[in-house]
Amino acid sequence: MKKRKTKKKTRLQSHESESRNRAVRQPNWLLFAIAALGLIVTGVLLWGSFNQTVLPYCSTSSGCDVIQKSAWSQFLGVPLAAWGGLTYAVLLICSLDWLGQRASRKISVFIASAGFFISCYLTAVGYFYLHAFCQYCLISLVLIASIFIISLRDNRRRERRWFYFGGAAAIFVVLIMQSANGDKALFGSREDPELTALANHLSEQGFTFYGASWCNACQEQKKLVGGSSEYLPYVECSKYGQNGPSTTECQLQEIRNYPTWLINGRRFEYVLSVERLKGLSGFKYEQADPK
């Protein structure tokens, strides 16, 4: 009798454990739906990036167009939309629990937290640096924020520590982005004495470099002189964003394209190489003799 009872108990326990595992391993359909929407949004952005075309419901001069054409639209040479699509694809797999319960929880918290903080950073870049917003990017921000909240709510304390790992990964990515796209690299693009002397010489000669913060060609012009770009005779024409009016000085000089160089009454509406700037200004570098 005791053996029969123990057999029944083990059968009941195994049956209960199996039913619990099945219940636990049920897909998170809410997370699945949000991740699927994220794939659609990033797919539209990726399509616009590859085809170099205006996105649906966006005009040529809209914020989406500005952000898509900016240097911030890529990371390590790959469109950000592709990275976003990969993020949502991994989260979709985690929602189906194909990787196992514990692994799916850890990965979802890690990816969601990293994606959320990076999206917040890129939104801040659009507002403060490019003076533009993209509705697709804002939709993606809402989606990744929702996944972030769901992942934190549904997971245990052990899995929540992966939130900190995701935050650390986001900081690392942000530093790389800022270093690659900022006017002054965080990782130390050192000033070249010759380029610094050239930039100061251009200012002394009355050269003027007109540009806009959202202009990719203007960023390329600055990168030619690296860390010495802050000494260039630069004038910002688009303080009020791409759709706002240009500054009074730029209107008086009839600046239509960026970058525009005014050199001794001559107008150059394209990026000038360092050698060309040296030739136009008559610059000759005299290196100081070491003592």
BELWO-V70008 format. One record per residue. N is the residue number from 0. OMEGA is omega in whole degrees, -180 to 180 (NA if undefined). Layout:
[[N OMEGA] [N OMEGA]]
This chain:
[[0 -179] [1 180] [2 179] [3 180] [4 180] [5 177] [6 179] [7 -180] [8 180] [9 178] [10 179] [11 -180] [12 178] [13 178] [14 179] [15 179] [16 178] [17 180] [18 177] [19 179] [20 178] [21 -180] [22 -179] [23 -175] [24 175] [25 -179] [26 174] [27 -171] [28 177] [29 177] [30 178] [31 -178] [32 -179] [33 179] [34 178] [35 176] [36 177] [37 177] [38 179] [39 -179] [40 180] [41 176] [42 177] [43 179] [44 180] [45 176] [46 178] [47 180] [48 -178] [49 -177] [50 -180] [51 -178] [52 179] [53 -179] [54 176] [55 -180] [56 176] [57 178] [58 -178] [59 -177] [60 -177] [61 179] [62 178] [63 -179] [64 179] [65 -177] [66 -180] [67 -178] [68 -178] [69 178] [70 -178] [71 -178] [72 179] [73 175] [74 -177] [75 177] [76 -179] [77 179] [78 179] [79 179] [80 178] [81 176] [82 178] [83 177] [84 177] [85 178] [86 -179] [87 178] [88 178] [89 179] [90 177] [91 178] [92 178] [93 179] [94 179] [95 176] [96 -180] [97 -177] [98 -175] [99 -173] [100 -175] [101 -180] [102 -180] [103 179] [104 -179] [105 -177] [106 -178] [107 178] [108 -180] [109 -177] [110 -178] [111 -179] [112 178] [113 180] [114 -179] [115 -178] [116 177] [117 178] [118 177] [119 179] [120 -179] [121 176] [122 177] [123 177] [124 179] [125 -177] [126 -173] [127 -173] [128 -178] [129 -179] [130 -177] [131 176] [132 176] [133 -176] [134 178] [135 178] [136 178] [137 176] [138 178] [139 178] [140 179] [141 -179] [142 -178] [143 176] [144 178] [145 178] [146 178] [147 180] [148 180] [149 -179] [150 179] [151 -177] [152 -173] [153 -174] [154 -178] [155 -179] [156 -180] [157 179] [158 -177] [159 178] [160 176] [161 172] [162 -180] [163 177] [164 177] [165 177] [166 178] [167 178] [168 179] [169 178] [170 179] [171 179] [172 180] [173 178] [174 178] [175 179] [176 -179] [177 179] [178 -177] [179 -171] [180 -179] [181 178] [182 180] [183 -173] [184 179] [185 -178] [186 166] [187 167] [188 -173] [189 179] [190 174] [191 -178] [192 -180] [193 180] [194 176] [195 178] [196 178] [197 -179] [198 177] [199 179] [200 178] [201 178] [202 -180] [203 -179] [204 178] [205 176] [206 178] [207 -179] [208 -180] [209 -179] [210 180] [211 -176] [212 -177] [213 -175] [214 179] [215 -180] [216 178] [217 177] [218 176] [219 179] [220 180] [221 -179] [222 179] [223 179] [224 173] [225 -178] [226 180] [227 -176] [228 -179] [229 179] [230 179] [231 177] [232 -172] [233 176] [234 178] [235 -178] [236 -172] [237 -180] [238 -175] [239 179] [240 -175] [241 -179] [242 180] [243 180] [244 177] [245 -178] [246 -177] [247 -180] [248 -180] [249 177] [250 179] [251 179] [252 178] [253 178] [254 -178] [255 -177] [256 179] [257 -8] [258 173] [259 176] [260 171] [261 -174] [262 178] [263 179] [264 178] [265 -176] [266 178] [267 -175] [268 178] [269 -179] [270 178] [271 179] [272 179] [273 180] [274 178] [275 178] [276 177] [277 -179] [278 -179] [279 -177] [280 -177] [281 -176] [282 173] [283 -175] [284 176] [285 -178] [286 -179] [287 179] [288 179] [289 -178] [290 NA]]
